Amino acid sequence: MRHTEFWARLDQHLGRAYSRTWAEQQVLGELGHRTAIEALDAGVPPKQVWAAVWQSLGLPASER
């Protein structure tokens, strides 16, 4: 997964305006108690970040 796909998926589920805010503020334990943006900036692969986001949002398996 590329960064662009990660952001497209997050935009799809939260809306473009809110997805950025959520990614800046929501701390996820699965990412070492970092936000999605912090994890991406630290070099965590987007696919791994998406898996943590997917779990946190309780999205259906089809969105994994």
PQR file of N, CA, C, O and H, with PARSE charges and radii, in Angstrom:
ATOM      1  N   MET A   1       0.846  -1.171   0.000 -0.4000 1.5000
ATOM      2  CA  MET A   1       0.000   0.000   0.000 -0.0000 2.0000
ATOM      3  C   MET A   1       0.899   1.245   0.000  0.5500 1.7000
ATOM      4  O   MET A   1       1.895   1.314   0.720 -0.5500 1.4000
ATOM      5  N   ARG A   2       0.529   2.195  -0.804 -0.4000 1.5000
ATOM      6  CA  ARG A   2       1.245   3.476  -0.853 -0.0000 2.0000
ATOM      7  C   ARG A   2       0.546   4.495   0.043  0.5500 1.7000
ATOM      8  O   ARG A   2      -0.599   4.304   0.453 -0.5500 1.4000
ATOM      9  H   ARG A   2      -0.280   2.139  -1.389  0.4000 1.0000
ATOM     10  N   HIS A   3       1.247   5.561   0.332 -0.4000 1.5000
ATOM     11  CA  HIS A   3       0.677   6.623   1.159 -0.0000 2.0000
ATOM     12  C   HIS A   3      -0.603   7.171   0.529  0.5500 1.7000
ATOM     13  O   HIS A   3      -1.566   7.463   1.238 -0.5500 1.4000
ATOM     14  H   HIS A   3       2.177   5.716  -0.001  0.4000 1.0000
ATOM     15  N   THR A   4      -0.619   7.311  -0.786 -0.4000 1.5000
ATOM     16  CA  THR A   4      -1.805   7.848  -1.451 -0.0000 2.0000
ATOM     17  C   THR A   4      -3.022   6.954  -1.251  0.5500 1.7000
ATOM     18  O   THR A   4      -4.135   7.445  -1.065 -0.5500 1.4000
ATOM     19  H   THR A   4       0.163   7.074  -1.362  0.4000 1.0000
ATOM     20  N   GLU A   5      -2.808   5.644  -1.288 -0.4000 1.5000
ATOM     21  CA  GLU A   5      -3.923   4.721  -1.056 -0.0000 2.0000
ATOM     22  C   GLU A   5      -4.394   4.799   0.397  0.5500 1.7000
ATOM     23  O   GLU A   5      -5.594   4.766   0.671 -0.5500 1.4000
ATOM     24  H   GLU A   5      -1.904   5.245  -1.439  0.4000 1.0000
ATOM     25  N   PHE A   6      -3.442   4.903   1.320 -0.4000 1.5000
ATOM     26  CA  PHE A   6      -3.795   5.044   2.734 -0.0000 2.0000
ATOM     27  C   PHE A   6      -4.717   6.244   2.925  0.5500 1.7000
ATOM     28  O   PHE A   6      -5.780   6.133   3.537 -0.5500 1.4000
ATOM     29  H   PHE A   6      -2.468   4.931   1.097  0.4000 1.0000
ATOM     30  N   TRP A   7      -4.294   7.404   2.387 -0.4000 1.5000
ATOM     31  CA  TRP A   7      -5.092   8.618   2.568 -0.0000 2.0000
ATOM     32  C   TRP A   7      -6.434   8.537   1.849  0.5500 1.7000
ATOM     33  O   TRP A   7      -7.434   9.047   2.355 -0.5500 1.4000
ATOM     34  H   TRP A   7      -3.432   7.494   1.889  0.4000 1.0000
ATOM     35  N   ALA A   8      -6.473   7.916   0.697 -0.4000 1.5000
ATOM     36  CA  ALA A   8      -7.737   7.754  -0.028 -0.0000 2.0000
ATOM     37  C   ALA A   8      -8.718   6.918   0.785  0.5500 1.7000
ATOM     38  O   ALA A   8      -9.904   7.241   0.864 -0.5500 1.4000
ATOM     39  H   ALA A   8      -5.661   7.502   0.285  0.4000 1.0000
ATOM     40  N   ARG A   9      -8.220   5.850   1.384 -0.4000 1.5000
ATOM     41  CA  ARG A   9      -9.098   4.999   2.210 -0.0000 2.0000
ATOM     42  C   ARG A   9      -9.594   5.748   3.443  0.5500 1.7000
ATOM     43  O   ARG A   9     -10.769   5.663   3.798 -0.5500 1.4000
ATOM     44  H   ARG A   9      -7.257   5.589   1.321  0.4000 1.0000
ATOM     45  N   LEU A  10      -8.698   6.476   4.088 -0.4000 1.5000
ATOM     46  CA  LEU A  10      -9.113   7.215   5.282 -0.0000 2.0000
ATOM     47  C   LEU A  10     -10.119   8.297   4.908  0.5500 1.7000
ATOM     48  O   LEU A  10     -11.104   8.507   5.615 -0.5500 1.4000
ATOM     49  H   LEU A  10      -7.743   6.546   3.799  0.4000 1.0000
ATOM     50  N   ASP A  11      -9.868   8.982   3.796 -0.4000 1.5000
ATOM     51  CA  ASP A  11     -10.816   9.997   3.314 -0.0000 2.0000
ATOM     52  C   ASP A  11     -12.182   9.384   3.039  0.5500 1.7000
ATOM     53  O   ASP A  11     -13.213   9.983   3.346 -0.5500 1.4000
ATOM     54  H   ASP A  11      -9.067   8.811   3.222  0.4000 1.0000
ATOM     55  N   GLN A  12     -12.184   8.198   2.463 -0.4000 1.5000
ATOM     56  CA  GLN A  12     -13.441   7.518   2.133 -0.0000 2.0000
ATOM     57  C   GLN A  12     -14.268   7.250   3.389  0.5500 1.7000
ATOM     58  O   GLN A  12     -15.494   7.364   3.363 -0.5500 1.4000
ATOM     59  H   GLN A  12     -11.346   7.711   2.214  0.4000 1.0000
ATOM     60  N   HIS A  13     -13.609   6.898   4.473 -0.4000 1.5000
ATOM     61  CA  HIS A  13     -14.337   6.520   5.686 -0.0000 2.0000
ATOM     62  C   HIS A  13     -14.633   7.684   6.612  0.5500 1.7000
ATOM     63  O   HIS A  13     -15.632   7.656   7.331 -0.5500 1.4000
ATOM     64  H   HIS A  13     -12.614   6.805   4.494  0.4000 1.0000
ATOM     65  N   LEU A  14     -13.795   8.697   6.614 -0.4000 1.5000
ATOM     66  CA  LEU A  14     -13.990   9.805   7.558 -0.0000 2.0000
ATOM     67  C   LEU A  14     -14.284  11.137   6.889  0.5500 1.7000
ATOM     68  O   LEU A  14     -14.642  12.102   7.564 -0.5500 1.4000
ATOM     69  H   LEU A  14     -12.983   8.720   6.030  0.4000 1.0000
ATOM     70  N   GLY A  15     -14.141  11.201   5.589 -0.4000 1.5000
ATOM     71  CA  GLY A  15     -14.276  12.468   4.883 -0.0000 2.0000
ATOM     72  C   GLY A  15     -12.918  13.171   4.851  0.5500 1.7000
ATOM     73  O   GLY A  15     -12.136  13.071   5.796 -0.5500 1.4000
ATOM     74  H   GLY A  15     -13.850  10.417   5.041  0.4000 1.0000
ATOM     75  N   ARG A  16     -12.649  13.873   3.768 -0.4000 1.5000
ATOM     76  CA  ARG A  16     -11.331  14.467   3.569 -0.0000 2.0000
ATOM     77  C   ARG A  16     -10.945  15.435   4.679  0.5500 1.7000
ATOM     78  O   ARG A  16      -9.816  15.377   5.165 -0.5500 1.4000
ATOM     79  H   ARG A  16     -13.284  13.954   3.000  0.4000 1.0000
ATOM     80  N   ALA A  17     -11.821  16.301   5.084 -0.4000 1.5000
ATOM     81  CA  ALA A  17     -11.481  17.304   6.106 -0.0000 2.0000
ATOM     82  C   ALA A  17     -11.209  16.646   7.460  0.5500 1.7000
ATOM     83  O   ALA A  17     -10.228  16.983   8.123 -0.5500 1.4000
ATOM     84  H   ALA A  17     -12.738  16.349   4.689  0.4000 1.0000
ATOM     85  N   TYR A  18     -12.054  15.728   7.868 -0.4000 1.5000
ATOM     86  CA  TYR A  18     -11.906  15.127   9.189 -0.0000 2.0000
ATOM     87  C   TYR A  18     -10.789  14.097   9.241  0.5500 1.7000
ATOM     88  O   TYR A  18     -10.184  13.904  10.295 -0.5500 1.4000
ATOM     89  H   TYR A  18     -12.851  15.454   7.329  0.4000 1.0000
ATOM     90  N   SER A  19     -10.501  13.431   8.131 -0.4000 1.5000
ATOM     91  CA  SER A  19      -9.487  12.369   8.154 -0.0000 2.0000
ATOM     92  C   SER A  19      -8.126  12.898   8.580  0.5500 1.7000
ATOM     93  O   SER A  19      -7.404  12.217   9.309 -0.5500 1.4000
ATOM     94  H   SER A  19     -10.992  13.587   7.274  0.4000 1.0000
ATOM     95  N   ARG A  20      -7.763  14.089   8.144 -0.4000 1.5000
ATOM     96  CA  ARG A  20      -6.468  14.667   8.525 -0.0000 2.0000
ATOM     97  C   ARG A  20      -6.437  14.990  10.014  0.5500 1.7000
ATOM     98  O   ARG A  20      -5.444  14.731  10.693 -0.5500 1.4000
ATOM     99  H   ARG A  20      -8.349  14.643   7.552  0.4000 1.0000
ATOM    100  N   THR A  21      -7.516  15.550  10.509 -0.4000 1.5000
ATOM    101  CA  THR A  21      -7.600  15.880  11.931 -0.0000 2.0000
ATOM    102  C   THR A  21      -7.527  14.609  12.764  0.5500 1.7000
ATOM    103  O   THR A  21      -6.791  14.548  13.749 -0.5500 1.4000
ATOM    104  H   THR A  21      -8.323  15.760   9.957  0.4000 1.0000
ATOM    105  N   TRP A  22      -8.285  13.602  12.373 -0.4000 1.5000
ATOM    106  CA  TRP A  22      -8.283  12.326  13.101 -0.0000 2.0000
ATOM    107  C   TRP A  22      -6.885  11.743  13.125  0.5500 1.7000
ATOM    108  O   TRP A  22      -6.416  11.297  14.172 -0.5500 1.4000
ATOM    109  H   TRP A  22      -8.883  13.652  11.573  0.4000 1.0000
ATOM    110  N   ALA A  23      -6.210  11.741  11.980 -0.4000 1.5000
ATOM    111  CA  ALA A  23      -4.873  11.162  11.872 -0.0000 2.0000
ATOM    112  C   ALA A  23      -3.836  11.930  12.688  0.5500 1.7000
ATOM    113  O   ALA A  23      -2.811  11.368  13.074 -0.5500 1.4000
ATOM    114  H   ALA A  23      -6.591  12.103  11.129  0.4000 1.0000
ATOM    115  N   GLU A  24      -4.094  13.200  12.951 -0.4000 1.5000
ATOM    116  CA  GLU A  24      -3.193  14.024  13.767 -0.0000 2.0000
ATOM    117  C   GLU A  24      -3.444  13.866  15.256  0.5500 1.7000
ATOM    118  O   GLU A  24      -2.538  14.091  16.059 -0.5500 1.4000
ATOM    119  H   GLU A  24      -4.927  13.656  12.638  0.4000 1.0000
ATOM    120  N   GLN A  25      -4.658  13.483  15.641 -0.4000 1.5000
ATOM    121  CA  GLN A  25      -5.031  13.521  17.053 -0.0000 2.0000
ATOM    122  C   GLN A  25      -5.267  12.162  17.697  0.5500 1.7000
ATOM    123  O   GLN A  25      -5.082  12.023  18.906 -0.5500 1.4000
ATOM    124  H   GLN A  25      -5.393  13.300  14.989  0.4000 1.0000
ATOM    125  N   GLN A  26      -5.668  11.159  16.927 -0.4000 1.5000
ATOM    126  CA  GLN A  26      -6.014   9.859  17.498 -0.0000 2.0000
ATOM    127  C   GLN A  26      -4.757   9.034  17.745  0.5500 1.7000
ATOM    128  O   GLN A  26      -4.082   8.633  16.797 -0.5500 1.4000
ATOM    129  H   GLN A  26      -5.818  11.273  15.945  0.4000 1.0000
ATOM    130  N   VAL A  27      -4.442   8.780  18.995 -0.4000 1.5000
ATOM    131  CA  VAL A  27      -3.269   7.977  19.356 -0.0000 2.0000
ATOM    132  C   VAL A  27      -3.679   6.509  19.358  0.5500 1.7000
ATOM    133  O   VAL A  27      -4.687   6.133  19.956 -0.5500 1.4000
ATOM    134  H   VAL A  27      -4.991   9.106  19.766  0.4000 1.0000
ATOM    135  N   LEU A  28      -2.881   5.687  18.678 -0.4000 1.5000
ATOM    136  CA  LEU A  28      -3.198   4.274  18.527 -0.0000 2.0000
ATOM    137  C   LEU A  28      -2.128   3.429  19.213  0.5500 1.7000
ATOM    138  O   LEU A  28      -0.944   3.532  18.892 -0.5500 1.4000
ATOM    139  H   LEU A  28      -2.063   5.993  18.192  0.4000 1.0000
ATOM    140  N   GLY A  29      -2.551   2.601  20.153 -0.4000 1.5000
ATOM    141  CA  GLY A  29      -1.624   1.738  20.869 -0.0000 2.0000
ATOM    142  C   GLY A  29      -0.875   0.795  19.951  0.5500 1.7000
ATOM    143  O   GLY A  29       0.293   0.488  20.190 -0.5500 1.4000
ATOM    144  H   GLY A  29      -3.513   2.518  20.415  0.4000 1.0000
ATOM    145  N   GLU A  30      -1.544   0.328  18.892 -0.4000 1.5000
ATOM    146  CA  GLU A  30      -0.921  -0.598  17.947 -0.0000 2.0000
ATOM    147  C   GLU A  30       0.248   0.032  17.203  0.5500 1.7000
ATOM    148  O   GLU A  30       1.063  -0.670  16.605 -0.5500 1.4000
ATOM    149  H   GLU A  30      -2.493   0.578  18.697  0.4000 1.0000
ATOM    150  N   LEU A  31       0.328   1.358  17.243 -0.4000 1.5000
ATOM    151  CA  LEU A  31       1.407   2.074  16.555 -0.0000 2.0000
ATOM    152  C   LEU A  31       2.420   2.632  17.546  0.5500 1.7000
ATOM    153  O   LEU A  31       3.101   3.618  17.265 -0.5500 1.4000
ATOM    154  H   LEU A  31      -0.334   1.928  17.729  0.4000 1.0000
ATOM    155  N   GLY A  32       2.511   1.998  18.692 -0.4000 1.5000
ATOM    156  CA  GLY A  32       3.463   2.470  19.699 -0.0000 2.0000
ATOM    157  C   GLY A  32       3.007   3.748  20.365  0.5500 1.7000
ATOM    158  O   GLY A  32       3.821   4.600  20.718 -0.5500 1.4000
ATOM    159  H   GLY A  32       1.957   1.197  18.920  0.4000 1.0000
ATOM    160  N   HIS A  33       1.704   3.879  20.535 -0.4000 1.5000
ATOM    161  CA  HIS A  33       1.092   5.063  21.148 -0.0000 2.0000
ATOM    162  C   HIS A  33       1.454   6.324  20.379  0.5500 1.7000
ATOM    163  O   HIS A  33       1.810   7.353  20.953 -0.5500 1.4000
ATOM    164  H   HIS A  33       1.042   3.186  20.248  0.4000 1.0000
ATOM    165  N   ARG A  34       1.350   6.206  19.053 -0.4000 1.5000
ATOM    166  CA  ARG A  34       1.563   7.348  18.161 -0.0000 2.0000
ATOM    167  C   ARG A  34       0.312   7.546  17.336  0.5500 1.7000
ATOM    168  O   ARG A  34      -0.540   6.663  17.243 -0.5500 1.4000
ATOM    169  H   ARG A  34       1.061   5.370  18.587  0.4000 1.0000
ATOM    170  N   THR A  35       0.217   8.716  16.741 -0.4000 1.5000
ATOM    171  CA  THR A  35      -0.870   8.966  15.796 -0.0000 2.0000
ATOM    172  C   THR A  35      -0.485   8.345  14.457  0.5500 1.7000
ATOM    173  O   THR A  35       0.664   7.955  14.248 -0.5500 1.4000
ATOM    174  H   THR A  35       0.910   9.433  16.816  0.4000 1.0000
ATOM    175  N   ALA A  36      -1.454   8.259  13.558 -0.4000 1.5000
ATOM    176  CA  ALA A  36      -1.171   7.720  12.227 -0.0000 2.0000
ATOM    177  C   ALA A  36      -0.112   8.565  11.527  0.5500 1.7000
ATOM    178  O   ALA A  36       0.788   8.023  10.886 -0.5500 1.4000
ATOM    179  H   ALA A  36      -2.387   8.576  13.727  0.4000 1.0000
ATOM    180  N   ILE A  37      -0.212   9.864  11.643 -0.4000 1.5000
ATOM    181  CA  ILE A  37       0.764  10.747  10.995 -0.0000 2.0000
ATOM    182  C   ILE A  37       2.144  10.566  11.604  0.5500 1.7000
ATOM    183  O   ILE A  37       3.134  10.512  10.874 -0.5500 1.4000
ATOM    184  H   ILE A  37      -0.943  10.304  12.164  0.4000 1.0000
ATOM    185  N   GLU A  38       2.230  10.471  12.910 -0.4000 1.5000
ATOM    186  CA  GLU A  38       3.529  10.249  13.553 -0.0000 2.0000
ATOM    187  C   GLU A  38       4.141   8.928  13.101  0.5500 1.7000
ATOM    188  O   GLU A  38       5.342   8.843  12.844 -0.5500 1.4000
ATOM    189  H   GLU A  38       1.426  10.515  13.503  0.4000 1.0000
ATOM    190  N   ALA A  39       3.308   7.905  13.008 -0.4000 1.5000
ATOM    191  CA  ALA A  39       3.799   6.590  12.586 -0.0000 2.0000
ATOM    192  C   ALA A  39       4.292   6.641  11.138  0.5500 1.7000
ATOM    193  O   ALA A  39       5.366   6.123  10.830 -0.5500 1.4000
ATOM    194  H   ALA A  39       2.332   7.973  13.217  0.4000 1.0000
ATOM    195  N   LEU A  40       3.522   7.257  10.259 -0.4000 1.5000
ATOM    196  CA  LEU A  40       3.947   7.371   8.867 -0.0000 2.0000
ATOM    197  C   LEU A  40       5.247   8.167   8.760  0.5500 1.7000
ATOM    198  O   LEU A  40       6.154   7.785   8.020 -0.5500 1.4000
ATOM    199  H   LEU A  40       2.650   7.678  10.509  0.4000 1.0000
ATOM    200  N   ASP A  41       5.334   9.258   9.492 -0.4000 1.5000
ATOM    201  CA  ASP A  41       6.545  10.086   9.483 -0.0000 2.0000
ATOM    202  C   ASP A  41       7.751   9.334  10.032  0.5500 1.7000
ATOM    203  O   ASP A  41       8.887   9.614   9.648 -0.5500 1.4000
ATOM    204  H   ASP A  41       4.597   9.568  10.093  0.4000 1.0000
ATOM    205  N   ALA A  42       7.510   8.382  10.925 -0.4000 1.5000
ATOM    206  CA  ALA A  42       8.593   7.592  11.515 -0.0000 2.0000
ATOM    207  C   ALA A  42       9.003   6.422  10.619  0.5500 1.7000
ATOM    208  O   ALA A  42       9.932   5.683  10.943 -0.5500 1.4000
ATOM    209  H   ALA A  42       6.588   8.155  11.237  0.4000 1.0000
ATOM    210  N   GLY A  43       8.310   6.259   9.496 -0.4000 1.5000
ATOM    211  CA  GLY A  43       8.674   5.209   8.558 -0.0000 2.0000
ATOM    212  C   GLY A  43       7.897   3.918   8.677  0.5500 1.7000
ATOM    213  O   GLY A  43       8.237   2.930   8.026 -0.5500 1.4000
ATOM    214  H   GLY A  43       7.555   6.859   9.233  0.4000 1.0000
ATOM    215  N   VAL A  44       6.852   3.908   9.504 -0.4000 1.5000
ATOM    216  CA  VAL A  44       6.005   2.713   9.593 -0.0000 2.0000
ATOM    217  C   VAL A  44       5.289   2.563   8.249  0.5500 1.7000
ATOM    218  O   VAL A  44       4.732   3.537   7.743 -0.5500 1.4000
ATOM    219  H   VAL A  44       6.576   4.710  10.033  0.4000 1.0000
ATOM    220  N   PRO A  45       5.294   1.375   7.666 -0.5600 1.5000
ATOM    221  CA  PRO A  45       4.651   1.176   6.373  0.2800 2.0000
ATOM    222  C   PRO A  45       3.157   1.534   6.427  0.5500 1.7000
ATOM    223  O   PRO A  45       2.472   1.211   7.397 -0.5500 1.4000
ATOM    224  N   PRO A  46       2.663   2.202   5.383 -0.5600 1.5000
ATOM    225  CA  PRO A  46       1.245   2.574   5.351  0.2800 2.0000
ATOM    226  C   PRO A  46       0.300   1.402   5.569  0.5500 1.7000
ATOM    227  O   PRO A  46      -0.756   1.569   6.179 -0.5500 1.4000
ATOM    228  N   LYS A  47       0.657   0.226   5.083 -0.4000 1.5000
ATOM    229  CA  LYS A  47      -0.200  -0.953   5.271 -0.0000 2.0000
ATOM    230  C   LYS A  47      -0.346  -1.282   6.755  0.5500 1.7000
ATOM    231  O   LYS A  47      -1.434  -1.638   7.206 -0.5500 1.4000
ATOM    232  H   LYS A  47       1.515   0.090   4.587  0.4000 1.0000
ATOM    233  N   GLN A  48       0.734  -1.165   7.511 -0.4000 1.5000
ATOM    234  CA  GLN A  48       0.693  -1.425   8.957 -0.0000 2.0000
ATOM    235  C   GLN A  48      -0.113  -0.342   9.673  0.5500 1.7000
ATOM    236  O   GLN A  48      -0.865  -0.635  10.602 -0.5500 1.4000
ATOM    237  H   GLN A  48       1.618  -0.875   7.144  0.4000 1.0000
ATOM    238  N   VAL A  49       0.045   0.894   9.243 -0.4000 1.5000
ATOM    239  CA  VAL A  49      -0.726   1.990   9.838 -0.0000 2.0000
ATOM    240  C   VAL A  49      -2.206   1.796   9.533  0.5500 1.7000
ATOM    241  O   VAL A  49      -3.056   1.996  10.401 -0.5500 1.4000
ATOM    242  H   VAL A  49       0.657   1.132   8.488  0.4000 1.0000
ATOM    243  N   TRP A  50      -2.515   1.402   8.287 -0.4000 1.5000
ATOM    244  CA  TRP A  50      -3.911   1.169   7.924 -0.0000 2.0000
ATOM    245  C   TRP A  50      -4.520   0.060   8.775  0.5500 1.7000
ATOM    246  O   TRP A  50      -5.673   0.169   9.191 -0.5500 1.4000
ATOM    247  H   TRP A  50      -1.826   1.240   7.581  0.4000 1.0000
ATOM    248  N   ALA A  51      -3.773  -0.994   9.037 -0.4000 1.5000
ATOM    249  CA  ALA A  51      -4.288  -2.095   9.864 -0.0000 2.0000
ATOM    250  C   ALA A  51      -4.680  -1.588  11.250  0.5500 1.7000
ATOM    251  O   ALA A  51      -5.704  -2.005  11.791 -0.5500 1.4000
ATOM    252  H   ALA A  51      -2.836  -1.083   8.699  0.4000 1.0000
ATOM    253  N   ALA A  52      -3.888  -0.706  11.824 -0.4000 1.5000
ATOM    254  CA  ALA A  52      -4.207  -0.137  13.140 -0.0000 2.0000
ATOM    255  C   ALA A  52      -5.421   0.784  13.050  0.5500 1.7000
ATOM    256  O   ALA A  52      -6.281   0.770  13.930 -0.5500 1.4000
ATOM    257  H   ALA A  52      -3.056  -0.367  11.385  0.4000 1.0000
ATOM    258  N   VAL A  53      -5.490   1.577  11.992 -0.4000 1.5000
ATOM    259  CA  VAL A  53      -6.636   2.479  11.786 -0.0000 2.0000
ATOM    260  C   VAL A  53      -7.904   1.647  11.583  0.5500 1.7000
ATOM    261  O   VAL A  53      -8.944   1.927  12.179 -0.5500 1.4000
ATOM    262  H   VAL A  53      -4.791   1.588  11.277  0.4000 1.0000
ATOM    263  N   TRP A  54      -7.802   0.627  10.738 -0.4000 1.5000
ATOM    264  CA  TRP A  54      -8.936  -0.255  10.447 -0.0000 2.0000
ATOM    265  C   TRP A  54      -9.498  -0.837  11.742  0.5500 1.7000
ATOM    266  O   TRP A  54     -10.711  -0.855  11.950 -0.5500 1.4000
ATOM    267  H   TRP A  54      -6.957   0.400  10.254  0.4000 1.0000
ATOM    268  N   GLN A  55      -8.605  -1.313  12.608 -0.4000 1.5000
ATOM    269  CA  GLN A  55      -9.039  -1.899  13.871 -0.0000 2.0000
ATOM    270  C   GLN A  55      -9.669  -0.842  14.775  0.5500 1.7000
ATOM    271  O   GLN A  55     -10.708  -1.087  15.388 -0.5500 1.4000
ATOM    272  H   GLN A  55      -7.619  -1.299  12.439  0.4000 1.0000
ATOM    273  N   SER A  56      -9.055   0.306  14.856 -0.4000 1.5000
ATOM    274  CA  SER A  56      -9.551   1.367  15.737 -0.0000 2.0000
ATOM    275  C   SER A  56     -10.939   1.852  15.323  0.5500 1.7000
ATOM    276  O   SER A  56     -11.787   2.135  16.169 -0.5500 1.4000
ATOM    277  H   SER A  56      -8.211   0.505  14.358  0.4000 1.0000
ATOM    278  N   LEU A  57     -11.157   1.942  14.015 -0.4000 1.5000
ATOM    279  CA  LEU A  57     -12.446   2.419  13.511 -0.0000 2.0000
ATOM    280  C   LEU A  57     -13.507   1.324  13.464  0.5500 1.7000
ATOM    281  O   LEU A  57     -14.686   1.608  13.253 -0.5500 1.4000
ATOM    282  H   LEU A  57     -10.468   1.712  13.328  0.4000 1.0000
ATOM    283  N   GLY A  58     -13.090   0.070  13.662 -0.4000 1.5000
ATOM    284  CA  GLY A  58     -14.050  -1.039  13.619 -0.0000 2.0000
ATOM    285  C   GLY A  58     -14.650  -1.231  12.245  0.5500 1.7000
ATOM    286  O   GLY A  58     -15.845  -1.491  12.109 -0.5500 1.4000
ATOM    287  H   GLY A  58     -12.133  -0.161  13.834  0.4000 1.0000
ATOM    288  N   LEU A  59     -13.819  -1.102  11.227 -0.4000 1.5000
ATOM    289  CA  LEU A  59     -14.303  -1.239   9.855 -0.0000 2.0000
ATOM    290  C   LEU A  59     -14.512  -2.715   9.503  0.5500 1.7000
ATOM    291  O   LEU A  59     -13.914  -3.588  10.132 -0.5500 1.4000
ATOM    292  H   LEU A  59     -12.848  -0.891  11.338  0.4000 1.0000
ATOM    293  N   PRO A  60     -15.349  -2.998   8.513 -0.5600 1.5000
ATOM    294  CA  PRO A  60     -15.607  -4.390   8.126  0.2800 2.0000
ATOM    295  C   PRO A  60     -14.364  -5.036   7.522  0.5500 1.7000
ATOM    296  O   PRO A  60     -13.470  -4.354   7.020 -0.5500 1.4000
ATOM    297  N   ALA A  61     -14.327  -6.357   7.582 -0.4000 1.5000
ATOM    298  CA  ALA A  61     -13.191  -7.109   7.063 -0.0000 2.0000
ATOM    299  C   ALA A  61     -12.916  -6.812   5.603  0.5500 1.7000
ATOM    300  O   ALA A  61     -11.769  -6.888   5.163 -0.5500 1.4000
ATOM    301  H   ALA A  61     -15.053  -6.911   7.990  0.4000 1.0000
ATOM    302  N   SER A  62     -13.935  -6.480   4.855 -0.4000 1.5000
ATOM    303  CA  SER A  62     -13.760  -6.185   3.423 -0.0000 2.0000
ATOM    304  C   SER A  62     -12.906  -4.942   3.195  0.5500 1.7000
ATOM    305  O   SER A  62     -12.402  -4.732   2.092 -0.5500 1.4000
ATOM    306  H   SER A  62     -14.867  -6.418   5.213  0.4000 1.0000
ATOM    307  N   GLU A  63     -12.742  -4.124   4.217 -0.4000 1.5000
ATOM    308  CA  GLU A  63     -11.958  -2.894   4.110 -0.0000 2.0000
ATOM    309  C   GLU A  63     -10.530  -3.064   4.581  0.5500 1.7000
ATOM    310  O   GLU A  63      -9.751  -2.111   4.575 -0.5500 1.4000
ATOM    311  H   GLU A  63     -13.152  -4.294   5.113  0.4000 1.0000
ATOM    312  N   ARG A  64     -10.187  -4.262   4.985 -0.4000 1.5000
ATOM    313  CA  ARG A  64      -8.845  -4.530   5.491 -0.0000 2.0000
ATOM    314  C   ARG A  64      -7.882  -4.360   4.370  0.5500 1.7000
ATOM    315  O   ARG A  64      -6.678  -4.536   4.558 -0.5500 1.4000
ATOM    316  H   ARG A  64     -10.820  -5.036   4.990  0.4000 1.0000
TER
END
